[in-house]
């Protein structure tokens, strides 16, 4: 494999990594509200870590979603959570 092939492979890996990171940052609705669709294995603390770089801010997400969540330990795949700023 040539040096150029190696560089191309590294570039492809970096682009995939960036695309995946952007994909995991949630969606922004037309009203400017940030949302996140819960995936299997997610926890509020993991989602807080992803959005705020601080897992302890999970209650901020819980408080913003009390209309669909009754317990911060019980979230389900497919739920669409509002992620406050």
C-alpha positions as CSV (number, residue, x, y, z in Angstrom):
1,X,0.0,0.0,0.0
2,X,1.4,3.4,-0.9
3,X,1.7,6.4,1.3
4,X,-1.1,8.1,-0.6
5,X,-3.4,5.2,0.0
6,X,-2.6,5.3,3.7
7,X,-3.3,9.1,3.8
8,X,-6.6,8.5,2.0
9,X,-7.6,5.8,4.5
10,X,-6.7,8.0,7.4
11,X,-8.8,10.9,5.9
12,X,-11.7,8.5,5.3
13,X,-11.6,7.4,9.0
14,X,-11.4,11.0,10.2
15,X,-14.4,12.0,8.1
16,X,-16.4,9.0,9.3
17,X,-15.5,10.0,12.9
18,X,-16.6,13.6,12.4
19,X,-19.9,12.5,10.7
20,X,-20.7,10.1,13.6
21,X,-20.0,12.9,16.2
22,X,-22.3,15.3,14.4
23,X,-24.9,12.7,14.0
24,X,-24.9,12.0,17.8
25,X,-25.3,15.6,18.8
26,X,-29.1,15.5,18.2
27,X,-31.4,17.4,16.0
28,X,-32.6,21.0,16.0
29,X,-36.3,21.5,15.2
30,X,-37.6,24.4,13.1
31,X,-38.4,26.2,16.3
32,X,-34.7,26.0,17.3
33,X,-35.4,23.3,20.0
34,X,-32.6,20.7,20.3
35,X,-33.9,17.1,20.6
36,X,-32.3,13.7,21.0
37,X,-33.9,10.3,20.2
38,X,-33.1,7.7,22.8
39,X,-31.2,4.6,21.6
40,X,-30.9,1.3,23.3
41,X,-28.4,1.4,26.2
42,X,-28.7,5.2,26.6
43,X,-28.9,6.8,30.1
44,X,-29.6,10.4,30.9
45,X,-26.2,10.8,32.4
46,X,-24.6,9.5,29.1
47,X,-26.7,11.9,27.1
48,X,-25.8,14.8,29.4
49,X,-22.1,13.9,29.0
50,X,-22.6,14.0,25.2
51,X,-24.3,17.4,25.1
52,X,-22.8,19.2,28.1
53,X,-19.5,17.2,28.7
54,X,-20.8,16.7,32.2
55,X,-22.8,13.6,33.2
56,X,-24.0,15.2,36.4
57,X,-26.2,17.5,34.4
58,X,-28.6,14.7,33.6
59,X,-31.3,16.3,35.8
60,X,-31.4,19.3,33.5
61,X,-32.6,16.9,30.7
62,X,-35.0,15.2,33.1
63,X,-36.5,18.4,34.2
64,X,-37.1,19.5,30.6
65,X,-38.8,16.2,29.8
66,X,-41.0,15.6,32.9
67,X,-44.0,15.6,30.5
68,X,-42.8,12.2,29.2
69,X,-40.5,10.9,31.9
70,X,-41.5,10.0,35.4
71,X,-38.1,8.7,36.6
72,X,-34.7,9.8,35.4
73,X,-33.6,6.1,35.5
74,X,-36.4,5.0,33.1
75,X,-35.9,6.1,29.6
76,X,-36.8,4.0,26.5
77,X,-35.5,3.7,23.0
78,X,-37.5,5.9,20.6
79,X,-38.3,8.6,23.1
80,X,-37.6,12.0,21.8
81,X,-36.1,14.2,24.5
82,X,-35.8,18.0,24.5
83,X,-32.2,19.0,25.3
84,X,-32.1,22.4,26.9
85,X,-29.2,24.8,26.3
